[in-house]
Amino acid sequence: MFTRQLLVLGPEIQEKLSSLHVLVAGCGALGTALVEILTRLGVGRITVVDADIVETSNLHRTHFFTVEDVGKPKAEICAERARAIGSGTVITSVLDIVDETNAESLIKGKDFVFDALDNVNPRLILNDACVRNSVPLIYGGVSGEYGSVMFVNPEDTPCLSCFMEPVEQADACETMGTTFMVVSFVANLQVQMMLNYLRGEIPRGLYYIDARTLSLQVIDIKRNPSCEACSLHEFKYLKGIKMNCGLIRIKEIPPEGGKPLVRRTKDGLVICYENCFKKLGR
C-alpha cells in the first residue's frame, strides 16, 4: 500500500510510523482530517477522543462525516471511516472529553499528541499533561481563513502556556466559522511536523497561516521564564479550569436505552454514554 510513499520517506521512516501510537484529541473538522492523514500515512495505532455527536453544521468542513452520521458519536464514526481505508492502522475511539480527570491517562504510552480541540481551556490542560510527561504535543488552531500550528517538544521548546491564557468570561462561547481548505492546510502541517521530528528535525516557532493572502509566517516564540508549565513545572491546569464552552462532565446517571442518549435543555445539550456530558454555548 505504501510503495509510492516509500520512494519519498524511505523504509526507516515508514518503519517508525508503523511503530507509533498517537492520540488525536478532538474529532471535529481538524480531528477527522488528522485521523485520515495519519491513517493513510501508515501510523501503527491511533486513539481518538471526543464525546460530541455529529451535527449538520459539521458536514461542510469535515473529511469523514455524511448526513447519515448526524446524531452519532464523532469518535466512533471517525474510527469507522479510518478503518475502511485499509492501511492496517489500529484505531481506538474514546467517548470522553479532555479534562483534568483524564488528561494524563489519555496521553500515557503515546508517542505524539495531536491537539484538535476547539477550546483554549482543555487545550491548556492537555499541554500541562504533555509537558509534565515529556510527550510531544502538536497544536493546531483554526479560525475563519486563518490557522496556526506549533510543535511543543517538552525538552526544549516553548509550550502553549507560554503565550495562552485560560478563557473565563461567560460570553466566551462565540462560534467561529472556517472553511474546509484551512482545516486541511492546518492538519497537513501538523502531520508534516511529526514527520520532520522523526527525521531528527525539531520544528520551532508558531506557524501562522493566512489563506486569504496565501502566506505562511513563522513567529519566533521563546520560552516564557514565568510559564507555569515548561519553566516553573507547576502544572496548575491539571487541577482544573472552569469550562464555559463546549462539553463539560456532569454528575448524572445515564438513563437506560440506546447510546448516545441526547436531551436538549434550556441552556445546552446533554449527551450520555457510560458517562454524561453537557454541551454549553454552541
N, C-alpha and C positions, 0 to 999 in steps of 0.2 A: 504493500500500500504506500510505503514511503520512499519508493525508488527515486522519484524526481526530487524530493526533499533532501535525500541523502547526497545528491550531487552538489547541493549548496551547503548543507550543515556538516556533512561527514558522519561516519559511523560513531565517533566518540561522543559528539553532542547528542546524536539520536539515542544512544545508549543511556546517556544521562537523563534525557527526557523521559524515557520509559521507566526509569527508577524513581521518578519524583512522585511525591504526594503533596498536592496543593489544596488550599482552601480558597473558595470563592465566596466572599461574604456579600450576600445580596444576589437575587436572581431576577432583577428587573431588566431594563434596557441594557445597561452595561454588563451586568452579570451573565445574561444569556449570550452576549457577544463573546465574552471571555471564555465561557464554557465551550462554545463551539470552536473557537480558535485553538484552545488548549487541547481539545479532543482531536481535532484534525492534525495537530502538531505531533500527537503521539505521547502526551503526558500519561504516565502509568496510572495514577489514581487522582481523582478529583472529588472533593467533598464540597457540596454547595449547600449553603444555609440560608433559608428565608421562610418566614411564617405567613407571608402575604398570599393572596389569591389573585388570579389573573382578572383584570378588568378591561373593558373595551378601550379605555384610554391608553392602555399599554400596547395595543396591537400595532400602531403605526411605526413604532421605533424599536421593536424587538425582533430578534433573529428567529426565535423558535415558536412563539405563540400564534395561534389562529383563533378565529371566532368560536370554534368548538371548545376551546380551552377556558373560556370565561367562567369564573366561579371555581376553578380547580386550583390546587396549590401550585404556586410558581415553581418551587424547588423540585417537585415531583415531575412536572411537565418538562422542566429543563433537563433533568436526568434522563427521562424517557427519550426525548429527541436526540440527546447526545449519544445514547447507546445505539440509536438507529444508524448513526454514522458508520459504525462497524470498525472502528480503529483498534478495538481491544482495550480501550481505556475503561477502568472500573470507576463508575460514577455512583456516589452515595449522596442521597438527599437528606437533609436535616430540616424538619419543620419547626423552626425556632427563630428567635431573634438573637442579635448580638448585644449582650449587656454585661454588667459586672458579675452576674452569677455564673456565666459560662464561657466568657471570652478566652480565658487561659486553657480551659479544657478543649475548646474548639481548635485552637492552634497547636495543641500538643501533637508532636510527631510530624508536623507539616514542614516541608522544605521551603515553601513560599506561601504568603497570604496575599490574595488579591482583594483590594478594597473596592467593592462595587456598591457601597452604601450611598444613600441619598440624604443623610442627616449627619451633621457635624458631631453631635454628642456620642452616638455609638462608635463613630469613627475614631474619636479620641480614646475611647475605652479599648478598641481594637489596637490602636497604636501603643497604648500602655502595655497591653499583653504581649505584643510582639517585641517591643524594646526590652521588656523585663526578661523575656525568654530567648532573646537573641535569634528571632525568626525574621528574615527579610520580609518587609511589607511593601507592596506596590500599590500606591494610591492612584485613584483615578476619579476625577470630578468633571461633571458636565453641566452647563447652564447656557441655555439659548444656543447660539452658534459658537460658543467658546468652550474650551476644555483645558484641564490641567492634569499633569501626570508627574509623579515623583517616586523615586526608589529610595526606600528607607533601609539602610544597612545599619542595624543597631550598633555595630562595632565602631563605625567611624563617620557616619553621615548625620546631618540634622534629621530630626523626626518631625512629625506633623504638629506636635505640641510646641515646637519652636516658633510657630507662626500662626497657629489656630487657637481660638478660644471657644469654650462651650457657648451655645446659644440658649439663653434662659428666658428671654422675654416671651410673654404669652402670645404675641402676634407674629411669631417666627415661623408660621406654618404656610406661608405663601408658596403655592406650587409654581415651579419654574418650568417653562417649556424647553424643548430641544428637538433635534432632528436625528434621523437615523444615521446620517453621514458623520456627524460629530461623534456620536456614540461609537461607531465603528472605528473612527480615527483614534479615539482615546484608548479603546480596548486593544487595538493593534500595537500602539505604542507601549502600553503596559507589558504585553507579552514579549515584545522586542527587548525591553529592558531585562526581562528574565533571561532571555537568550544571551544577551551580552554579558550578563553576570556569569552564566555558565561557561562562557569563553574566557573568564578572568578579567572582564572589564566592568568595573563598578560604575553604573550610571550616576551622575551627580547633577544636582540642580533641579529646580522646578521648571518643567516644560509647559509653556503656555501656548495653547493653540487658538488661533483666530481664523475660523473657517471663512469668514466674510472676506478677509484680505489674503487668504491662503498663506498665512505666515505662521512660523513656529519660532518662539523665542525661548531661550534658556536663561532663567533667572538664577543667579548665583546666591544661594542661601547658606549662611554659616550657622553652626550650632549656637543656639542661644545659651549663654552661660547660666541663665536663670530658668531654663527649661526644666519643668518638674520631672520629666521623663528621662531623656537621654543625658542630661547634665547632673541633675540632683538625685535621680533614682528614687523619687518619692511615689510615683505611680498613683496619684490621688484619684484618678478617674476610675480605677479598679474598685474604688469604694462606692462608686455610683454617681450618676449625674441625673438630674431631673430631665425627663423627656417631655417635650411639648408637641412634637410632631411624630408622625409615623406610628409604628406599632410599639406598644408597651405591654409588659407582662402583667396580668391581673390575677388576683386570687379568686378564681371561680371554678367550681367543679363542672367539667364538661358534661353536658346532658347526653343521654343515650341517643343513639341514631348514627346515621352515616357521617363520615368526616370528609371534608371540613363541615362544621355547622356554623352558619353565618347568620348573625342577627343585627339588624340596624337599630341604633339608639338615637336619641336626640342629638348627641354630640359626637357621634362616630359610628364605628362598625366593630362588632365583636366577632372574632374568629376563633373557633375551638378545634383542637385536635386532641392529643393527650393532655395538653395544656391550653389555656385560653389567653388571648391577646386582644387588646383594644386598639383600633386604628384611629388616631387623632388627627384632626386638622386637614385631612385630604379626602 
